[in-house]
Amino acid sequence: MMRTRRRLAIVSLVLAAAAPVLAHAQSLGDRAQKVMARPEFAHAFWGIEFYDLDSGKATYRVMNDKLFMAASTTKLLTLGTALHYLGPDYRFHTRVYRTGPVTSDGTLEGDLVLVASGDANLSGRILPNGTLAFRDEDHAYGGDLVAGDPLLVIRELAAQVAAKGIKRVRGRVIVDASLFPTGDKEGGTQTVISPIVVNDNVIDVMVTPGAKPGDPATVAFTPFTSYLRLTAKVTTGAANSLPDGGYTSDVAYPDGTRNVTLTGTIPAGAHPMLVPYAVPDPVRFAEVVLVEALHERGILATAVEEGTVTDVAALAASYTDANLVAEHVSPPFSEDVKVTLKVSQNLHASMLPYVLSAVIAKKPAPQAGFDLEREWLTSAKLDLSGASQGDGAGAHGEFTPDFMTRYLAFVSTQPWFKTYFDALPVLGKDGTLHDVQVKSPAAGHVFAKTGTFDDSDLLNDGDLVTAKALAGYFTRADGRRFAFAIFVNRVPLKKGQSITALVGQAVGEVAAAGYLAR
């Protein structure tokens, strides 16, 4: 899900009536118009297209040639591009090298270097069968934690180092993150984009209310690491009150670790709440947790001093098979596609233009990744005047419904389409659609990517849903296959109103109408 608080320019549009439709889709038009005519959408703008994949024709249209903010449906393009260039079987190799010899007493006379590969899943998502776990509401957005150890991969690497007989590192422990630049932030949760990603570059802070209002809340975090020193000033509020608060102070120590203060209230009787802390420096975070994992294995080691300028070219001379002391091979890329689309993982999607730039174009800047995307879309003869994209996750993306459905039609012909299709959330069943139209006959039959963008409305003490979107596929009972795109922009919400309940259900209802139409 792409969520952000940002002021966005208002583009004046006039809602056009639905274009004439074929007779079989008339009931769809009636149902869609009833949804769009609801009072809550009086000031909103809708863009819709349903596209018959077998006939190659659009069967229902509303403003299908206008650009709409698409939010996280943008990920449909990012993941399609990555599947085209990398393939579903691509695997990331995260390797650890030594830069010097190991003496008879186990002392490494040199540095220990973890070389980041752009693998987004150095985390506890990895299951014993090699697949990646996910929860419908991802921990990066304050949802649910997967059951695994967030430092699973880091600890496995440390175990391999120990198995090589290394007991002491006389040099430094370094993370080489030179694959592409670190520091940009994805536009939803502001998590830092980096070639090294441990636990999605967040620390999971869990807040549990006390027994009664006024009691201090209990706060714990995972992974437990010296990288974070957390001061909690969270109290228990009245039952049924709204939770409030956030990180009010974040100070860096000279060694690169952080001193952070969390303040706020949590309602009495509420379930424990996850408040993810996005680490400001993923490289330092990885270095600290790797050193700690080495210590757990009895290896004496220290991280490189914060602020040290490392000669990456000099280090790279040691990246040979003879010097390899540990390696993690990721699950196939198809598994990351599943996680990214099912839960709308912003960081994973935001990384992909950088990964494509580095791995395919051999250039450090993400622009090369978008150049590759443009080349691929152009080869498909898609009209790019109906598309605009500025990042991988959807903070900056606008598309016409017509472009999106024709893109989806093109994707349906690709050799990796099954991987792509199986990764989409399922209406009323899983991912970001798990709670949408759960009682509809269409539940379980619509496979689509969601998108959400909202902005604060201080004037009316509420919010403005600047974008809600849904795009994907369904196959009707008669076997006819469809691609569709539904965008609605600028829906006002009163304070406390749920985006999913008011807008997400409405968009899902229109999609369900397309499936149920005859």
Sequence and secondary structure as in RCSB ss.txt:
>XXXX:A:sequence
MMRTRRRLAIVSLVLAAAAPVLAHAQSLGDRAQKVMARPEFAHAFWGIEFYDLDSGKATYRVMNDKLFMAASTTK
LLTLGTALHYLGPDYRFHTRVYRTGPVTSDGTLEGDLVLVASGDANLSGRILPNGTLAFRDEDHAYGGDLVAGDP
LLVIRELAAQVAAKGIKRVRGRVIVDASLFPTGDKEGGTQTVISPIVVNDNVIDVMVTPGAKPGDPATVAFTPFT
SYLRLTAKVTTGAANSLPDGGYTSDVAYPDGTRNVTLTGTIPAGAHPMLVPYAVPDPVRFAEVVLVEALHERGIL
ATAVEEGTVTDVAALAASYTDANLVAEHVSPPFSEDVKVTLKVSQNLHASMLPYVLSAVIAKKPAPQAGFDLERE
WLTSAKLDLSGASQGDGAGAHGEFTPDFMTRYLAFVSTQPWFKTYFDALPVLGKDGTLHDVQVKSPAAGHVFAKT
GTFDDSDLLNDGDLVTAKALAGYFTRADGRRFAFAIFVNRVPLKKGQSITALVGQAVGEVAAAGYLAR
>XXXX:A:secstr
                      GGGHHHHHHHHHHHTSGGGTT EEEEEEEETTTTEEEEEESTTS EE GGGGH
HHHHHHHHHHH TT   EEEEEESS B TTSEESS EEEE    S BSTTB TTS B   SSBGGGT B  SS T
THHHHHHHHHHHHTT  EESS EEEE TTS    B TTT  B  S  BGGGEEEEEEE  SSTTSB EEEEES  
TTEEEEEEEEEE TT   EEEEEEEEE TTS EEEEEEEEEETT   EE  EE S HHHHHHHHHHHHHHHTT B
  B  TT    HHHHHTT SGGGEEEEEE   HHHHHHHHHHHT HHHHHHHHHHHHHHTS  SSTHHHHHHHHH
HHHHTT  GGGEEESSSSSSSEEE HHHHHHHHHHHTTSTTHHHHHHTS BTTTSGGGTTSSTTSTTTTTEEEEE
EEEEEEETTTTEEEEEEEEEEEEEE TTS EEEEEEEEE EEEETT  HIIIIIHHHHHHHHHHHH  
